[in-house]
Amino acid sequence: MKLYKIGEMARLTNVSPRTIDYYTKMGLIEPEKRSDTNYRLYSDETLTRLKRIESMKREKYTLEEIKANLTLWTKVSQDEIVTDKLTALQLHLQQLQKEVQEIRPILDKLKPSQLKNFNKVLTPHTAACIEALLLLLGKSPFS
């Protein structure tokens, strides 16, 4: 197993050593072990987790939200591949929610006949997804 010092992690992830230190103190990441000279050493799994954290930060999650999500996903599975997929799905869902919120004013302006035609043009999966997202957002879909 390859282990990385903070400086190596910083170069590989384009995150400052100070940020890595802060994430460690917050409990977002943990060193795998310490070297004989007391350096913190991080694993490939931590490298993946750090990339996931940075991805979620770009999507405007707060560090507290990121920590809560990572904790929940760890309870679901210790497998980094599973938690990585969960992160990707959550980020994708958030993007879809933004897009639905952007399209909603346009849909509200359509006449009922136009809405029905719009619904017919969509694939069933797309219509179902939009409908589910609108329901999650508390809106009435395609009425």
N, CA, C and O of each residue as an XYZ file, in Angstrom:
572
protein
N       0.845     -1.176      0.000
C       0.000      0.000      0.000
C       0.893      1.243      0.000
O       1.807      1.367      0.815
N       0.614      2.154     -0.923
C       1.363      3.409     -1.018
C       0.847      4.372      0.038
O      -0.361      4.542      0.202
N       1.770      4.999      0.750
C       1.417      5.999      1.750
C       2.053      7.328      1.374
O       3.168      7.373      0.854
N       1.328      8.413      1.646
C       1.759      9.746      1.232
C       1.893     10.671      2.433
O       1.082     10.633      3.359
N       2.932     11.503      2.402
C       3.051     12.580      3.373
C       2.140     13.713      2.907
O       1.658     13.713      1.775
N       1.914     14.671      3.792
C       1.004     15.774      3.467
C       1.435     16.492      2.186
O       0.593     16.803      1.344
N       2.712     16.752      2.031
C       3.197     17.457      0.834
C       2.883     16.698     -0.447
O       2.498     17.293     -1.453
N       3.050     15.378     -0.401
C       2.738     14.552     -1.577
C       1.236     14.592     -1.876
O       0.826     14.708     -3.031
N       0.425     14.494     -0.820
C      -1.030     14.570     -0.998
C      -1.417     15.915     -1.606
O      -2.276     15.986     -2.485
N      -0.782     16.963     -1.136
C      -1.087     18.306     -1.633
C      -0.785     18.405     -3.129
O      -1.580     18.953     -3.892
N       0.360     17.877     -3.542
C       0.721     17.930     -4.971
C      -0.244     17.093     -5.811
O      -0.644     17.516     -6.896
N      -0.612     15.942     -5.331
C      -1.486     15.047     -6.098
C      -2.926     15.559     -6.214
O      -3.614     15.262     -7.190
N      -3.372     16.314     -5.237
C      -4.769     16.753     -5.225
C      -4.938     18.241     -5.488
O      -6.064     18.726     -5.609
N      -3.843     18.964     -5.577
C      -3.896     20.413     -5.780
C      -4.592     21.112     -4.610
O      -5.307     22.098     -4.790
N      -4.367     20.581     -3.422
C      -4.905     21.134     -2.183
C      -3.712     21.488     -1.305
O      -2.737     20.739     -1.250
N      -3.782     22.605     -0.632
C      -2.641     23.035      0.174
C      -2.428     22.103      1.373
O      -3.380     21.514      1.883
N      -1.170     21.975      1.817
C      -0.905     21.176      3.020
C      -1.686     21.691      4.233
O      -2.119     20.913      5.083
N      -1.855     22.993      4.294
C      -2.601     23.595      5.404
C      -4.065     23.110      5.392
O      -4.636     22.825      6.445
N      -4.660     23.020      4.197
C      -6.033     22.534      4.070
C      -6.120     21.067      4.483
O      -7.053     20.663      5.178
N      -5.150     20.279      4.052
C      -5.124     18.862      4.429
C      -5.023     18.732      5.947
O      -5.693     17.896      6.553
N      -4.195     19.549      6.541
C      -4.059     19.551      8.001
C      -5.393     19.925      8.656
O      -5.794     19.315      9.647
N      -6.065     20.913      8.106
C      -7.360     21.346      8.643
C      -8.403     20.236      8.515
O      -9.146     19.970      9.460
N      -8.460     19.589      7.352
C      -9.401     18.489      7.151
C      -9.124     17.344      8.132
O     -10.050     16.686      8.605
N      -7.849     17.114      8.428
C      -7.479     16.074      9.383
C      -7.986     16.440     10.778
O      -8.539     15.597     11.483
N      -7.793     17.704     11.171
C      -8.254     18.156     12.489
C      -9.777     18.105     12.591
O     -10.319     17.844     13.665
N     -10.475     18.355     11.466
C     -11.945     18.305     11.446
C     -12.476     16.873     11.448
O     -13.646     16.646     11.755
N     -11.626     15.912     11.107
C     -12.065     14.526     11.038
C     -12.611     14.132      9.675
O     -13.222     13.073      9.535
N     -12.395     14.981      8.660
C     -12.829     14.636      7.300
C     -11.943     13.560      6.695
O     -12.410     12.710      5.937
N     -10.673     13.604      7.031
C      -9.726     12.578      6.595
C      -8.890     12.163      7.804
O      -8.771     12.899      8.784
N      -8.319     10.974      7.706
C      -7.494     10.473      8.801
C      -6.216      9.879      8.231
O      -6.239      9.231      7.185
N      -5.103     10.102      8.918
C      -3.875      9.444      8.460
C      -3.972      7.935      8.697
O      -4.584      7.475      9.660
N      -3.361      7.198      7.807
C      -3.332      5.736      7.946
C      -2.464      5.338      9.137
O      -2.800      4.446      9.916
N      -1.338      6.036      9.246
C      -0.428      5.804     10.376
C       0.583      6.930     10.414
O       0.531      7.860      9.608
N       1.510      6.837     11.366
C       2.596      7.826     11.476
C       3.923      7.144     11.180
O       4.127      5.967     11.479
N       4.809      7.917     10.587
C       6.131      7.380     10.273
C       6.984      7.346     11.547
O       6.574      7.836     12.599
N       8.171      6.761     11.428
C       9.086      6.709     12.577
C       9.484      8.112     13.027
O       9.809      8.335     14.194
N       9.453      9.051     12.084
C       9.794     10.436     12.408
C       8.544     11.283     12.688
O       8.602     12.512     12.689
N       7.416     10.606     12.925
C       6.139     11.192     13.340
C       5.401     11.978     12.247
O       4.537     12.800     12.554
N       5.736     11.730     10.980
C       4.961     12.329      9.895
C       3.649     11.561      9.753
O       3.607     10.338      9.888
N       2.592     12.302      9.481
C       1.321     11.637      9.184
C       1.405     11.064      7.772
O       1.861     11.730      6.842
N       0.958      9.821      7.630
C       0.983      9.153      6.329
C      -0.450      8.805      5.926
O      -1.217      8.252      6.713
N      -0.789      9.141      4.682
C      -2.150      8.957      4.181
C      -2.159      7.914      3.065
O      -1.193      7.785      2.313
N      -3.261      7.174      2.968
C      -3.383      6.089      1.990
C      -4.041      6.570      0.696
O      -4.480      7.715      0.588
N      -4.097      5.656     -0.286
C      -4.798      5.931     -1.547
C      -6.278      6.209     -1.295
O      -6.879      7.044     -1.971
N      -6.868      5.508     -0.318
C      -8.276      5.741      0.025
C      -8.482      7.168      0.504
O      -9.490      7.795      0.178
N      -7.532      7.685      1.276
C      -7.620      9.062      1.746
C      -7.466     10.021      0.576
O      -8.117     11.066      0.536
N      -6.617      9.674     -0.368
C      -6.443     10.472     -1.580
C      -7.769     10.575     -2.328
O      -8.156     11.660     -2.761
N      -8.460      9.458     -2.480
C      -9.767      9.436     -3.141
C     -10.775     10.258     -2.352
O     -11.549     11.023     -2.928
N     -10.765     10.101     -1.049
C     -11.700     10.846     -0.183
C     -11.442     12.348     -0.286
O     -12.386     13.138     -0.324
N     -10.187     12.739     -0.331
C      -9.835     14.155     -0.440
C     -10.326     14.734     -1.770
O     -10.814     15.863     -1.821
N     -10.193     13.961     -2.829
C     -10.707     14.407     -4.131
C     -12.227     14.551     -4.081
O     -12.784     15.480     -4.665
N     -12.898     13.631     -3.385
C     -14.349     13.695     -3.234
C     -14.747     14.943     -2.450
O     -15.707     15.621     -2.815
N     -14.026     15.250     -1.388
C     -14.301     16.436     -0.578
C     -14.181     17.688     -1.434
O     -15.044     18.565     -1.385
N     -13.124     17.770     -2.209
C     -12.917     18.942     -3.067
C     -14.008     19.049     -4.130
O     -14.434     20.152     -4.471
N     -14.453     17.932     -4.646
C     -15.547     17.928     -5.624
C     -16.831     18.463     -4.993
O     -17.546     19.255     -5.607
N     -17.116     18.034     -3.785
C     -18.315     18.496     -3.095
C     -18.209     19.978     -2.728
O     -19.208     20.696     -2.754
N     -17.017     20.430     -2.391
C     -16.822     21.854     -2.103
C     -17.116     22.692     -3.342
O     -17.711     23.765     -3.240
N     -16.701     22.206     -4.516
C     -16.981     22.928     -5.764
C     -18.480     23.012     -6.025
O     -18.947     23.938     -6.688
N     -19.228     22.052     -5.507
C     -20.684     22.046     -5.663
C     -21.371     22.816     -4.534
O     -22.587     22.731     -4.365
N     -20.586     23.563     -3.770
C     -21.096     24.476     -2.734
C     -21.607     23.797     -1.473
O     -22.408     24.381     -0.743
N     -21.153     22.560     -1.200
C     -21.473     21.941      0.078
C     -20.594     22.575      1.145
O     -19.432     22.888      0.887
N     -21.140     22.766      2.346
C     -20.319     23.242      3.446
C     -19.493     22.061      3.981
O     -19.817     20.903      3.716
N     -18.458     22.352      4.710
C     -17.632     21.283      5.275
C     -18.440     20.427      6.252
O     -18.216     19.221      6.354
N     -19.373     21.046      6.967
C     -20.218     20.285      7.883
C     -21.118     19.320      7.108
O     -21.308     18.176      7.521
N     -21.673     19.787      5.977
C     -22.509     18.913      5.144
C     -21.681     17.771      4.555
O     -22.129     16.626      4.492
N     -20.473     18.107      4.130
C     -19.580     17.084      3.570
C     -19.271     16.033      4.629
O     -19.327     14.833      4.361
N     -18.945     16.491      5.826
C     -18.619     15.553      6.904
C     -19.809     14.654      7.225
O     -19.644     13.449      7.419
N     -21.006     15.234      7.281
C     -22.208     14.448      7.568
C     -22.446     13.414      6.468
O     -22.764     12.262      6.763
N     -22.294     13.815      5.209
C     -22.488     12.881      4.101
C     -21.458     11.763      4.130
O     -21.802     10.595      3.952
N     -20.213     12.109      4.351
C     -19.161     11.091      4.378
C     -19.391     10.110      5.525
O     -19.148      8.912      5.381
N     -19.856     10.617      6.658
C     -20.143      9.751      7.798
C     -21.278      8.784      7.469
O     -21.192      7.591      7.760
N     -22.342      9.312      6.860
C     -23.469      8.448      6.473
C     -23.035      7.390      5.467
O     -23.401      6.222      5.593
N     -22.260      7.795      4.474
C     -21.837      6.852      3.435
C     -20.915      5.782      4.004
O     -20.940      4.636      3.555
N     -20.104      6.148      4.986
C     -19.225      5.174      5.615
C     -20.050      4.130      6.363
O     -19.666      2.963      6.437
N     -21.190      4.558      6.918
C     -22.073      3.602      7.597
C     -22.710      2.649      6.596
O     -22.967      1.488      6.915
N     -22.965      3.143      5.376
C     -23.551      2.303      4.330
C     -22.531      1.275      3.858
O     -22.843      0.092      3.723
N     -21.300      1.742      3.605
C     -20.275      0.841      3.087
C     -18.888      1.404      3.363
O     -18.664      2.612      3.280
N     -17.979      0.524      3.688
C     -16.584      0.920      3.860
C     -15.862      0.962      2.517
O     -14.745      1.471      2.421
N     -16.499      0.430      1.493
C     -15.907      0.350      0.166
C     -15.865      1.741     -0.468
O     -16.905      2.373     -0.652
N     -14.674      2.212     -0.798
C     -14.504      3.542     -1.384
C     -15.206      3.671     -2.729
O     -15.653      4.762     -3.084
N     -15.312      2.586     -3.480
C     -15.989      2.637     -4.777
C     -17.466      2.952     -4.573
O     -18.041      3.756     -5.307
N     -18.077      2.321     -3.577
C     -19.496      2.564     -3.285
C     -19.693      4.007     -2.831
O     -20.587      4.694     -3.326
N     -18.877      4.469     -1.905
C     -19.044      5.834     -1.410
C     -18.747      6.852     -2.511
O     -19.362      7.918     -2.544
N     -17.830      6.543     -3.397
C     -17.544      7.426     -4.526
C     -18.759      7.512     -5.448
O     -19.102      8.594     -5.924
N     -19.405      6.381     -5.700
C     -20.620      6.365     -6.535
C     -21.746      7.150     -5.863
O     -22.472      7.888     -6.530
N     -21.894      6.995     -4.542
C     -22.917      7.750     -3.821
C     -22.669      9.250     -3.932
O     -23.608     10.026     -4.110
N     -21.419      9.655     -3.829
C     -21.075     11.063     -3.988
C     -21.446     11.550     -5.372
O     -22.064     12.604     -5.526
N     -21.067     10.779     -6.377
C     -21.365     11.164     -7.757
C     -22.871     11.284     -7.975
O     -23.336     12.226     -8.618
N     -23.631     10.333     -7.440
C     -25.086     10.393     -7.582
C     -25.662     11.617     -6.877
O     -26.551     12.282     -7.410
N     -25.165     11.911     -5.697
C     -25.677     13.059     -4.966
C     -25.366     14.357     -5.706
O     -26.222     15.237     -5.798
N     -24.154     14.481     -6.230
C     -23.789     15.682     -6.966
C     -24.627     15.803     -8.243
O     -25.036     16.900     -8.624
N     -24.875     14.670     -8.896
C     -25.695     14.669    -10.103
C     -27.134     15.080     -9.775
O     -27.740     15.862    -10.508
N     -27.671     14.560     -8.693
C     -29.016     14.916     -8.275
C     -29.111     16.409     -7.969
O     -30.094     17.058     -8.326
N     -28.103     16.944     -7.316
C     -28.105     18.370     -6.996
C     -28.107     19.193     -8.285
O     -28.815     20.196     -8.382
N     -27.318     18.771     -9.271
C     -27.283     19.483    -10.543
C     -28.642     19.403    -11.244
O     -29.108     20.393    -11.808
N     -29.271     18.238    -11.211
C     -30.594     18.083    -11.810
C     -31.619     18.984    -11.114
O     -32.474     19.579    -11.770
N     -31.530     19.079     -9.802
C     -32.452     19.941     -9.066
C     -32.288     21.398     -9.491
O     -33.279     22.113     -9.640
N     -31.054     21.841     -9.685
C     -30.801     23.209    -10.147
C     -31.415     23.429    -11.529
O     -32.036     24.459    -11.791
N     -31.231     22.447    -12.401
C     -31.753     22.573    -13.759
C     -33.279     22.583    -13.769
O     -33.890     23.323    -14.541
N     -33.894     21.770    -12.921
C     -35.358     21.769    -12.840
C     -35.853     23.121    -12.334
O     -36.855     23.640    -12.825
N     -35.160     23.687    -11.361
C     -35.555     25.000    -10.848
C     -35.412     26.069    -11.925
O     -36.193     27.020    -11.964
N     -34.417     25.920    -12.801
C     -34.239     26.875    -13.892
C     -35.323     26.721    -14.954
O     -35.769     27.714    -15.528
N     -35.747     25.498    -15.219
C     -36.742     25.253    -16.272
C     -38.165     25.507    -15.787
O     -39.059     25.748    -16.598
N     -38.384     25.458    -14.486
C     -39.739     25.603    -13.933
C     -40.434     26.890    -14.385
O     -41.598     26.818    -14.779
N     -39.787     28.073    -14.350
C     -40.477     29.290    -14.812
C     -40.910     29.203    -16.280
O     -41.943     29.752    -16.660
N     -40.127     28.522    -17.084
C     -40.481     28.350    -18.495
C     -41.703     27.447    -18.613
O     -42.620     27.732    -19.384
N     -41.714     26.362    -17.852
C     -42.854     25.444    -17.877
C     -44.130     26.122    -17.376
O     -45.221     25.857    -17.880
N     -43.983     26.995    -16.386
C     -45.150     27.689    -15.840
C     -45.814     28.594    -16.873
O     -47.009     28.873    -16.776
N     -45.052     29.052    -17.857
C     -45.581     29.951    -18.888
C     -46.273     29.205    -20.031
O     -46.967     29.818    -20.842
N     -46.087     27.900    -20.094
C     -46.690     27.128    -21.175
C     -48.191     26.948    -20.959
O     -48.676     26.851    -19.832
N     -48.898     26.908    -22.072
C     -50.338     26.627    -22.034
C     -50.514     25.137    -21.761
O     -49.602     24.352    -22.022
N     -51.683     24.731    -21.236
C     -51.906     23.308    -20.943
C     -51.647     22.387    -22.138
O     -51.088     21.303    -21.972
N     -52.042     22.804    -23.322
C     -51.816     21.959    -24.505
C     -50.318     21.842    -24.817
O     -49.842     20.789    -25.243
N     -49.591     22.933    -24.598
C     -48.142     22.893    -24.817
C     -47.468     21.983    -23.793
O     -46.522     21.268    -24.123
N     -47.951     22.009    -22.560
C     -47.399     21.147    -21.515
C     -47.603     19.683    -21.852
O     -46.709     18.860    -21.653
N     -48.794     19.358    -22.368
C     -49.063     17.973    -22.749
C     -48.142     17.540    -23.881
O     -47.616     16.427    -23.863
N     -47.946     18.411    -24.861
C     -47.034     18.094    -25.973
C     -45.601     17.942    -25.470
O     -44.866     17.054    -25.902
N     -45.226     18.813    -24.561
C     -43.890     18.755    -23.977
C     -43.687     17.417    -23.275
O     -42.644     16.779    -23.417
N     -44.683     17.007    -22.528
C     -44.613     15.741    -21.797
C     -44.522     14.553    -22.758
O     -43.833     13.576    -22.463
N     -45.212     14.625    -23.911
C     -45.174     13.545    -24.887
C     -43.810     13.426    -25.552
O     -43.388     12.327    -25.912
N     -43.116     14.553    -25.719
C     -41.807     14.565    -26.381
C     -40.726     13.937    -25.499
O     -39.779     13.329    -25.998
N     -40.879     14.089    -24.198
C     -39.880     13.549    -23.270
C     -39.946     12.028    -23.243
O     -41.015     11.437    -23.399
N     -38.809     11.414    -23.047
C     -38.819      9.967    -22.851
C     -39.489      9.700    -21.501
O     -39.463     10.563    -20.624
N     -40.077      8.541    -21.322
C     -40.731      8.249    -20.036
C     -39.793      8.402    -18.836
O     -40.203      8.879    -17.778
N     -38.534      7.993    -19.007
C     -37.574      8.107    -17.895
C     -37.303      9.567    -17.555
O     -37.226      9.933    -16.382
N     -37.157     10.401    -18.581
C     -36.885     11.817    -18.352
C     -38.082     12.480    -17.681
O     -37.925     13.229    -16.717
N     -39.271     12.201    -18.191
C     -40.481     12.775    -17.595
C     -40.623     12.341    -16.139
O     -40.950     13.153    -15.274
N     -40.379     11.066    -15.872
C     -40.480     10.558    -14.499
C     -39.455     11.226    -13.592
O     -39.756     11.552    -12.443
N     -38.264     11.427    -14.099
C     -37.202     12.069    -13.314
C     -37.575     13.516    -13.000
O     -37.442     13.959    -11.859
N     -38.039     14.248    -14.006
C     -38.441     15.638    -13.795
C     -39.608     15.697    -12.812
O     -39.635     16.541    -11.917
N     -40.560     14.805    -12.986
C     -41.712     14.767    -12.095
C     -41.281     14.492    -10.656
O     -41.760     15.140     -9.725
N     -40.384     13.536    -10.479
C     -39.900     13.207     -9.130
C     -39.154     14.381     -8.512
O     -39.334     14.681     -7.331
N     -38.318     15.044     -9.302
C     -37.580     16.192     -8.778
C     -38.525     17.331     -8.404
O     -38.351     17.974     -7.368
N     -39.510     17.573     -9.235
C     -40.470     18.616     -8.908
C     -41.237     18.280     -7.634
O     -41.500     19.162     -6.815
N     -41.593     17.019     -7.464
C     -42.269     16.601     -6.231
C     -41.366     16.805     -5.020
O     -41.813     17.256     -3.965
N     -40.087     16.466     -5.190
C     -39.129     16.674     -4.096
C     -39.002     18.149     -3.741
O     -38.790     18.507     -2.583
N     -39.133     18.993     -4.751
C     -39.031     20.434     -4.525
C     -40.355     21.050     -4.083
O     -40.443     22.258     -3.866
N     -41.387     20.209     -3.951
C     -42.680     20.680     -3.480
C     -43.520     21.355     -4.558
O     -44.414     22.140     -4.240
N     -43.253     21.070     -5.798
C     -43.995     21.661     -6.914
C     -44.910     20.604     -7.520
O     -44.649     19.405     -7.412
N     -45.962     21.050     -8.146
C     -46.845     20.095     -8.832
C     -46.355     19.910    -10.253
O     -46.261     20.883    -11.000
N     -46.043     18.693    -10.641
C     -45.486     18.438    -11.962
C     -46.540     18.372    -13.054
O     -47.640     17.862    -12.838
N     -46.203     18.883    -14.212
C     -46.983     18.745    -15.455
C     -48.486     18.750    -15.250
O     -49.189     17.906    -15.805
N     -48.982     19.679    -14.471
C     -50.424     19.712    -14.245
C     -51.148     20.495    -15.306
O     -52.372     20.615    -15.257
